[in-house]
Structures are given as structure tokens and as C-alpha cells.
Amino acid sequence: MITVVPDTNALFGHAWMTSVAARNLVDLVKSGKCRVVLPQVVVDELDRQDRKTLKSKRDKAKGALSEVGDDITATAIDDAFDRLGAKTDASRDRLLATSGVSVTSVPENRTWALVDRDLAARRPFMETLGGKKSYGFRDAVIWETVLDVLTEDKDAIANKVFFVSADKGFIDDDAPKELHRHLLEDLDARGIARDCVVLVEKVANVVEDVRAAAAEAEALAAEARAASTPPDDEAHGLASLLRGYAFDASRRAELVRVATEALDELVGQPMDEELTYGGDYGLPDWVQFELPAIGGDLSIYGYDFESEFEFEAPDGDTVTGRADVVLSIEAGDLFGESDEVRTRVTVEVDIEDPAAFEVTWIVLEDNPSPPRPADPTSVQLDFEFDPDPGDLEIDPDPGDPRDAV
């Protein structure tokens, strides 16, 4: 079975795989298309991040109490955040109880091997300050888990392992989409073919890759069955149909990959007015949505999908795709506030060269669709804190509590 091993950063922000992209991956697990192996260090780190985030928000809420008198009490704040914490724990427990999702313990008796790897400056360990300081211990433990999966499970080797990470410690400096050569050498030393591990940057991308791999496997199996039947047997028709599905799934995976890469390139780009053609000032062409009033020097520092990409039928050599995206935007001025904005991303992809799809145009516009409904099982906070305590107000509809976790 196809195996997916995510590192911590790949799952951060997916709220125990309850985001749109992560839910799609869980659906693939439930349908038997793949399994997800979570290294124990990833689970522990996500737990730590959840508690750190909740503590920060709780402390911020209590810090504003002096501005609102008796309207809200510290006890009410504690109760509300305790409920949020319980909801987060329930999401974690529900994920870990899913058939096809497993947690792999930290490899035993590897301490000295990891020390030797660190001293040899072999990835994923990396050095700073001219070699005086190194980091990457948890990444090294995650990689050891990947190696254990490949060594102990021959089925994983036969069906590939998709390793989900964008961490520099794992990636080749000269080939950003490939594993670092030190990791490839680890595979060589164990007699594992290098193409058994596929590096994927995002959960949204691995969903498409698993779909494509599963469709390819089904097509191959159907073709093998058809090869032993007469030419007019219905098995040949089924094989042809499944081959078409596999082609479509593979092309979609590539379209999603180049579309997300184009979106990634907008992260960190300035969104303030600039000098345009003709001598006028205006926003960058790709900014076609209402910017939040949170200060100057605005830029995107992250995003999350609210929907999958939907692609139109090709118009000549061009395919247009759209997806709903929530942008996390921050101001770079003295106040450094941040906000989230719902947008719709539209891309145009040149598919003339099947081996090199290219995004030729991208724009982010105001999202015309209503926000997703709140989860009916979630816990509602009955108050909302503004970054400016002087503007604290009671809000009868605080929105989606998932945004606070």
C-alpha cells in the first residue's frame, strides 16, 4: 500500500488533519488508497505547538481584562480555552484512532548513530555560526523513521513512500525538489532504490500524488488482466477506461503542483502600491482583493486552502484553475498586526509541453462565495478579543473557533 510520512511542518496549521487538504488525505486512507505513518516526534511536537498557541491566546485574553471591567471574568476565559483545548485533543484522538493512520515510536538505540551523523554534518543536520552550532535532531529522528518504514515493510518499497516536507534539511541545495544526496546515500546503503521515496512539499500535493499513483496501479492491474483475455473481451474496455483515468489524475497532480508553486511565490511579496506602467501608482497586478486595514508594508506570510483546485477544460494549450484560499497577511510596520482574508486564486497554466507545465498568470481576488459554515461539533467562545484592548467588544458571532487554534 502507498505510504505517506509527513514531517511536523507539513502538518502544522492543519489542526490534526481537519483542514480541507488534510481531510482529503484522510479520506484516501479510509478508502484504502494509502496509509499515513506519523513519527512519534511529529505527534509530540504538534501537541506542544497546540498547547503553546492556546496558552499564548489565553494569556492575551486575560491581559485585556482590566479594560472591560466585570463583563468577562478570568474564570470564563479559562473555561472557554479549556473547552478549546479539549476540542483539539478530541481532534487528535479521532485522527489517531483512524484505521490506516499509525504512530511509529522513536527508533531505539540510535543515539550514537545520530551523534555521529551530527558530527559528520550529514543532512538533515545543518550548521550555523561557521559550524559552531548545529540543528536538526528532530528531523534526523523523522528520517530514521522513514528508513525504518522502508526497511521493515517490503510493501512500502513496492508501492513508494511519499515523504511530505519542505524542510531545507531534507532537500538538495542544487535540486530543490529532490532529497539531499546524504539521504539518497542512506537508501543506497540499505539496498533501497532511490525512487522508492518521493519528496512532496505540501499535503495538498500529496493528495493528488496518491490519487495519481492509485489510479496508475489500478490501470496497470486492469491491463495485466486484459492481456490474458481475447481482444473483444470487456476487460480491454475497462483497462482502456482506467488508463484514461490514470492519465487525467497524473495531469491534475501536475497542474496542482505548478499552481501551488505559483501561489508559494507570492508569499513574502510586498502588496503596497508601486510605480506602474505609465507613471501611475497602483497595487501589483495579482492583488485584486480588498486589503485589510492593519498597517503598511503588507505581505502574505501563509495560506490555507478552503477548497480544492477546479480546472476548466483546456482552451488550446491553456488550462484555467481556481481555488478558495485563506491568506494570512501581516503588516511590516512598527505595529506588526496580522489578519486573515478569504480570497479566490485563479491561475492560467500553459500545457503545451507535457513535461513542463508553466503558470503564465495568477491573480488573487475577493472570494464571492460565503464563508464555510462553522463545525457544529465545535466549541463556541462567547467573547472576542481585539489586539487593541480599548476596542474590546462582546461579539454574538465570534466566527469559526478553528481560527483561534
N, C-alpha and C positions, 0 to 999 in steps of 0.2 A: 504494500500500500504506500502511496505517496506520503511522505513525512514533512511536516513544517515545523521548524525550530526557530522561534523568534527570540531576539535579544531584548533587553529591557527597554531601550529607547524605541524600538519598533512598536511596543505595546503602550508606551506612556501616552496618556491622553485618550486611550480607547476605553477607559473605565471598565476594566475587566472584560474586554471584548464585547461591549454593548454598543459601540459606535456602529454606524451603517456598514463600513467596510469590514469590521471585525465580526459583526453578526453574519455577514455573508460567508466568512470563513468558517464560522461555527456551523452554519447550515450545510456547508460542504462536508464537514466532519460527520454531522448527523446523517447525511445521505450516503456515507460510506466512501466518499471520493478521496478522503485523506484522513490523516490523524495529526494532532498537534501535540508536540512534546515540549513541555515548559521546564527549562532548567530550574532547580530549586532556588538558585541565586536570583533568578528573574522574579519569581514569586515573592521572595523576601524583599527585594528592592522595591517592587511595586507596592507592597504592603507599607513599607517605610515611607515612600513618597505620599501615599494616601494620608497617612497619619500626620505627616509634616504639613501637607496642604490644609487639612482640616484644622490643625492647631493654629496655623497662621490666620485663617479666616475667623476662627473663634476669638483669638486674641484681638484681632482688628475690630470685631463686633463689640467686644467688651470695652475696648478703648474709646468707643464713642458714647458710652452710656451716660457720661457726665453731661452730654449735650441734650439729652432727651428727658431728663427728669425721671418720673416714675412710670412712663409709658411702657417701657420694656425693662425687665429685670435680668440680672445675671443668671438667675435660675432658668428663666425662659430661654435664654441663649444657650445655656448648657444642654437643656432638654432637646432643643432643636438640632444642635450639632451632634448630640448623641444619637438621634434618630438618623441623621445623615450618615454617621459612622456605621450604624447597624445596617443601613441600606447598602453601603459599599461592601461590607463584609458579606452580606447576602449575595451580592452580585459575584463576588469572588468564589464563594462556596458553590453557587449554582454552576459557574463555569467549570470548576474543578471536579464537579460531580458528573459532568457530561461524558457519556461514553465516547471514547475516541480522543479525549483530552487527558493527558497524563503528566505527572510531575516527576522528573528524574532527579534523584538526590545528587548532592555534590560528590563527584568522583573521589573515592577514598585513596589514601596512601599516595597522593600526588604532590605533597608539599615540596619535597626536594626537587622533583621534576620541574615544578613551577618556578622554584628559586633559580634553578639552572637556566631555565628559559629566560627569566628576567635578566640574569647576569649576562646572558648572551645577546640581549636586546633583540630577541626574536618576537615578532608580532604574535598576538596583539599587544604585547608590552611596547610602550613608547616612552621616550625620554625627553626631558626638558632641562633647561638651565645647563646646557652643554654636557648632558649626561649625568648631572649630579642628582637628578630626581627622575623616578620612573612612575608610570601609572598603567593600569590595565589589568589588575589582578582579577577582578570580576569577569572581565572579558575573556581572560585566559581560561577561567573555570567554565564559562559558557562554551568556549571552543572545545575544551576537553569533553564536555557533554556531547557535542556534535560528533566527535570522534568515537565516543563510546557507543552512540546510536548506530553508527556505521559499522563498527567492529562487531557488535553483539547481535545485530539484526541484519541478516543477509537480504531479507525482503526490502529493507530500506535501500540497500545498494542497488538492487534490481530496479527499483522504482524512483530513485533520486530522493535527495533531501533538499528541500528549499530552506535556505538559511536566510532569515529576514533581518537585515541590519544595514544601517548606513554609517556605522561607526568607523572612523578612519583607521582604527587599529586593525580592522579586518581587511581593509581594501588596499589594493595595489596602488602605489603612488603614480605609476605611469599609465595604468589602465583602470580608471575609476569604477568600472562595472565588474571587475574581476577580483577574486580573492588574492590576497598578498602571497607572494611566492613562498614565504615561510610556511604558510598554511598549506599550500599545494605540496610542499616538500613533506609535510606531515602525512598527507594522503599517500604520497609515493612510498614512504617508509612503511606504511601498513598494507601496501599492495592494493590500495583502493584507487580506482580510476578517477582522474581529476574531474571528469564531467558528472560524477555522482552527486556532487554538491553544487547547487545553483544559488548564487548570491542574488537576493532580491531586496530592494531598498525599503518598500512600503507594504503594509498589509493590503492596501487596495490592489497593488500589483500582484502580490502572491495569490490573491483570489483568482485573478484572471489566468495566471500561470497554471494553477491547479486545475481550473476548468479546461484549459487547453490540453494539459497533459492527460487528464482523464478522458477527454474526447479522442485524443490520439490513440490511447490504449484501447478504447472501445472499437475504433476503426480498424486497428491492426488485428484485433481478435476476430472481428467480422470478416476481414479479408482472408485470414487464415482458414476460417470455416468455409468460406466460399471457394477457396482454391481446391477443395476436395469434393466439390459438387458439380453437376452438369452446368454448362453455360446459361441455360434457361432457368435454373433454379432461383427461387426468390431470395436465396441467400446473397446472390450477387447484387440484387437491387438494394438490399439492406446495407451491404458493405459500401456501395456507392453513396447511399444516403449518409451513412455515418462518416465517410470520408469528407463529404461536404460540410458536415457539422464541425469536424476537426479543423478544416481549413478556416472556417468562419471564426472559431474560437481562438485559433492561433493569430489571425489577423486582428481580432478585437484586443487580444492581450498586448500586441504591439502598439495599437492605437492608444490604449490606455497608458502604456508606458511612456510614449513620447508626449502625451497630453499632460501627464503629471510632472514630467521633467520640465515642460514649459512653464507650468504653474510654480514649480520649485524655483525657477529662475527669477520669479517676481518677488520672492521672499527677500527682504532686506533692501529692495529698491526704493528710492525716495518717491513720494507721491505728492510732493508740493508743486506749485506752479513753476514752470520752466519756460525758457525762451523757445518759441516755436517758429516754424517757417513763416516768413512774412514780418517778423519782428514783434509779434504779439506774445503775450504770456498766457499759458494755459496748462492744464494738468496733462500728464503723459497720456498718450492715445489709449492705453489699455485701462485707464481709470475712468470708468463710465458709471460709477456708483456714488452715492452721497457719502462723503467722508464724515466721520464723527468729529464733533467739536471738542477735542480733548487736548489741543495744543498744536504746535508746529513740528516740522521735521517728521512727518508721519511715514511709517513704513509697516509692512506686513512682517510679523515675526513667527507666524504659524497659521495653519488652516486645518479644517476638518470637513470631510465630505458629508453632506446631508442626503445625497443621492449618488447612484452610480452614473457613469457617463452613458449618455444615449447618443448613438451615432446615426446620422441620416444615410440613405443610400448614396453611393458615390456620384458626384457630378463631374464627369470626366475623370481627372486624376485627383480630385479634391473630395475629402470627406469632412463634414462638419459635425462636431460633437459638443454636447452641453452637459453640465452637471451643476447641482446646487452645492455651494461651498460656504462655510462659515469662516470668515477671516478674523484672525487675532491681530489687532492693529495697536501699535504703541506710538507715543509721541517721544521725540528725541530731545525735547527742550528740557528746561530746568525741572518742570513738574513731573515729567515722565509718566503720564497716565496712560491707560490702555483701555481698549473696548473691543467688542465683537460685532461684526457686521455680516449680515446674510447677503450673499451675492450669487449671481449665476455666471459661471465661466463658460465662454464659447471659444472653441478652437477650430481652426481650419488646418487640415493635415494633407500634405502632398504625398500621394501614394504611388507616384509614377514608378519609383524604384522600389520593388517589393522588399529589397534588403535594406532599405534606408528610408523609412518614413520620416517626414520632417514637418514640424509645425511652422506654418508660414504666417499665422495671425492668431492673436489671443486677445481677449477683452474680458473685463470683469464689469458686470452691470448690476443694477439693483435687482434683487430677486422678486419676480412678480407673483410667486406662489406664497401662500400663507405659511407661517412657521409650523413645524411639525408639532403635533399635539403632545402635551405632557404625558409621561408614562403614568397610567392610572394606579400603578402599584408603588409609585414613588412617594417620598415624604415631602410635604409642602412646608416651607418656612412661612410664618405669618408676619414676617417683617423683612425689610431690605435695607442694607447699609450702603450709603453713598460714600465715595472716597473722601468727600468733604463733610465732616460731622455736622457742620452747620446746616446742611441741606437734608439731614436725616428725616425720612418720612415713612409713615406706615403705608404699605402698598398691598391692597387686597389681592393682587395677582402678581406675585413675585416672579413668575415665569417658570422655566424649566429648571428644577433643582439640580439636574445633572450638570448645569453650567457652573454650579458652585463647588463641584467636587474636583 
